[in-house]
Amino acid sequence: ARAIASALMADPADPRGLDAWAADAGVSPKTIARAFVDGTGCTFREWRVRVRVHAAAGLLTQGVAVQEAAPAVGYESVSSFIGAFRARFSVTPAVYAARSR
């Protein structure tokens, strides 16, 4: 689980889901899911969202546009990205970027 968490921090846009990570590790998805919660304190999905929106926050503070930041961290839909970002930071990515300048 730690290796997966580290890999996601290194590449937030990695599209592999839990099943693919489990197959790569040669274990069941359920085993990885349990290990992930034990090792990180949150589910795989929650971890991925946190990593992605925090990586995006860094990009936004560097002046990267929302439409570019979303796919750079693995979101296919800008609106999904905005929703996830707002849920984590309580503001839209555009507002976050403007406040960070």
C-alpha positions, -999 to +999 in steps of 0.1 A: +000+000+000+028+024+008+044+017-026+011+025-043+007+057-023+042+068-032+036+060-068+005+081-069+023+110-053+050+107-079+024+105-107-011+117-097-024+112-132-016+074-131-049+060-144-046+025-128-075+016-106-073-007-075-078-038-096-048-030-118-026-022-088-036-054-072-029-074-103+005-058-106+012-067-070-001-103-074-028-100-047-065-095-046-081-060-048-096-066-014-062-072+001-048-040-013-079-021-002-075-033+034-038-026+034-044+008+020-067+018+048-044+004+074-014+021+059-028+055+050-059+059+071-081+063+040-094+044+011-076+041-022-101+064-038-099+090-011-061+089-012-061+094-050-084+124-048-064+140-021-031+135-040-046+148-072-062+179-058-031+188-037-009+183-068-033+205-087-032+232-060+006+234-065+001+238-103-026+265-098-003+285-076+023+283-104-001+299-128-013+268-146-049+272-159-077+250-144-083+235-178-046+224-179-043+214-143-072+190-143-058+165-170-023+170-156-034+154-124-056+127-140-090+142-144-107+136-177-135+160-168-128+196-157-161+197-139-153+166-119-120+181-110-137+213-099-161+194-077-134+173-061-112+204-055-141+224-040-150+195-017-114+195-004-106+232-003-141+247+000-134+270-030-131+265-067-097+260-083-100+295-100-107+312-066-079+292-050-055+303-078-066+340-075-061+340-038-026+324-040-014+352-063 
